[in-house]
Amino acid sequence: MAMDEKGLGRRLQAMRVNAGLTQQALCQRAGLSYSTLTKIERGAIRAPSIFTIQSIAECLGVSLDELMQYKAPASAKAVQKRRSKSGVSFVYFDINGCLVRFYHRAFTRLAEVSGAPADVIETAFWHYNDDVCRGDMTMDEFNRAFADTLGMDHLNWIDYYLETIDTIDEMHDLVKWASQHYRVGLLTNTMPGFIQVMRERGLLPNLDYDAIIDSSEVKAIKPEAKIYDIATKKAGCPPGEILLVDDARGNLMAAEKRGWHVLWFDDYNPDESISRIKDALEPAV
């Protein structure tokens, strides 16, 4: 029988989260590389070694058959749409600053390649950022304008971005935990095509999101009112049942004005922020 790599990846991910293990922790226990484990969870490795799967199963404390054929119990689905004490039934997560850290190393690297001062690079980037994230400028146009400003023949910003971001693994696990009990989505200011590439590379939690609000697709950015109206409609619930987790105070204030619950995420203290998110999602009795 052919192996269902995608199904295996979903089961592995669910069992790892249920066991309270990060990807790094499981890699250490099973003697796997981080790259191999993330590819298996994404279903990107065709017919992974049965010995590798057996090793993972042992580290998770389950049998090989359970990992290969595991199905979530019916009761797991029943808790997906519960409501917190504060009335939250849907959680939106920002990406940059919440699920990944976007360091200025990309600007530093561009400074090394172009010879332009770092402050000139940052000024040029932010000059065009809103336009491209709103979808008013294509990536080709952004790359061309950015390169011209820096005196470069060409550049591809996504390459510098992907090279220098780090995943916030604790938050990835939190999002997966939240998805088991609430409906979840992404609400982010992002450039065209970035979410798809990040998902393909395992840089975002591997989930079937209930809604993804990509600013470049909806033609609006946070903190503009339009993007929150679109997100509310996509969530399919009243504003008072939506929680936004974001690292930008201005974005949170705009959401709060529309009746949403909000929580500020501090990527320098992720554990503290995650504790506050879990407290906010404590279920109603």
C-alpha positions, 0 to 999 in steps of 0.5 A: 500500500502506498504511503500517505505522506501528507497524512503521516505528516499531519499525524506526526505533528498532532502527536508531537504537539499532544506530547508537548514537544517542540520540533527541536526537542523531538529532533534531539530525542530521535537523532534527526536533523531539523530539516528532515523532521520539518519535511516529514511533517509537511509531507515533503519526503516521499516514502520516508524510511520506516526506520526513521518513522519507528524511531520517531514513534518510540520517542513519542511513546506510540506504536508504529501502527498508531503513527502510520494510521492514527486518526484523531478521536471524534472528541478532538473535533468537538472541542475545536469550536469552544469559546473562552471565558472572555467570549473568544471563538476565533483567533487571528495571529500576525506573522512578522514579530509573532510567528517569525522574527524579522531581524535587520540582518537582511538590511545588513546583508544588503548593505554588504552587497550593495555598499549602500549605508544601512539607514539608506536601505531601511529608508528605501524599504519602508518607503515602498513597503506599504504599497507592496503589502497593499498590493498597489505595487508588484514584487517586480516593481518593488524589487526594481525600485529598491534596486535602483535606490541602492544602485544595484542592477537587480535584487530579489527581496524575498531571498534576503528575507527568507535567509534571515528570519527565524521561526518562533517555535514556541508560538508555532506550537501555541498556534497548533494548540489553539487550532485544536480548540478554536478556529484560527487564522492569519492576519498579516501585512505581507508582500505578494506570494510570501505566505505561500512560500513560507508555508511551503518551507515550513516557516509557518505552522502547518494547519488548515487555517479557517481564514488567511487575510493576506494584505496584498490580496485584500488590498488593505493593510493594518491598521486600516479599517477595511482589513479588519472588516474583511477579517471579521466577515471571514471569521464568520462571527461577531467582532466580540468573539475575535482575538488578535495577537500582534506585535504592533500596538497600532494594529491592536488599537485599531482592532480594539476600536472595532470591538475585537479582543487584543493581545500584544506579543513580545518576541523578546519574551515569548514565554510570557506572551504565550502564557497570557494568550493561554490565559485569554483562551481559558475555556468557559466552564 
